[in-house]
């Protein structure tokens, strides 16, 4: 009887130990999950407050346009006015700029106010932050051009061809070559602009396994970068940086044309 009681006691201790370990494991996982999810959920709120504060900090602008927060009709007029002002500002430059107009679903290359190439936006997704900001903030942000600060793409910006110098005019004529600037690389493009606004442009075509594979790799790379930055911020006890995203779906040929035509640090105007 004594041995039976000892065996039962031992089994109970082992069972209790296993339950305790499971509780600690579950508690640890819960703490880690909360430690990640809470800062991530606060990141858009922080960005929203930062953008609104940026607009309100300009007292002259605020005084001129403060009434638009109370009037949807005036807000629309102010947004349209800001779009035209941004285009006028971009027209002063000698460089090619990018115009995104969601009202007529066009993505255009513009120089000196003249559209030199227009692509149809087949579909798009706009971050909810842009609809949550104050009307005043929206008018302030988009009344002047944004600048592209960083870009990455699956497309070669400038195809490079290595050739030996010809010995004479006849050989030079034989080597005459018109580069194919529209090589059919799968077209996926990411551009980070002023205020950390991220533009992602994707081809609508998914014609081959290669297209799908490169598209998945492009998305995965963006996801890894975002997750790594988030974790690094959390480890430093900071709220992660949040980039409001505007995602566009355009034909691959149009993306290749636009990307190769845009200069470094190109200007962008947006109207939505």
Number of C-alpha atoms within 10 A of each C-alpha: 6 7 8 9 10 11 12 12 12 12 12 12 12 12 12 12 12 12 12 12 12 12 12 12 12 12 12 12 12 12 12 11 11 12 15 17 11 12 20 19 13 14 17 20 13 15 20 19 12 14 20 19 12 14 19 18 11 11 11 10 14 16 10 10 18 16 14 20 14 11 11 12 10 15 21 15 13 20 22 17 15 23 23 17 17 23 25 16 17 26 17 11 13 9 17 25 28 28 23 20 17 16 8 11 17 17 22 23 23 22 19 17 16 11 14 11 16 17 18 16 20 13 13 15 11 14 15 12 15 17 11 13 16 19 25 23 22 22 23 22 20 22 24 21 25 24 20 23 17 14 16 15 18 16 19 16 16 10 12 8 7 5 7 7 9 12 8 8 9 9 11 13 10 9 13 8 9 6 10 8 13 16 12 12 15 25 26 25 21 22 20 20 21 15 16 18 19 22 20 21 23 23 21 16 15 13 9 9 9 12 18 14 12 16 19 11 13 19 13 12 12 13 12 11 10 15 14 12 15 20 18 13 15 17 13 9 11 13 21 25 18 21 19 20 20 18 18 22 19 23 17 21 17 18 23 25 16 20 21 15 18 18 14 13 16 18 26 24 23 20 18 17
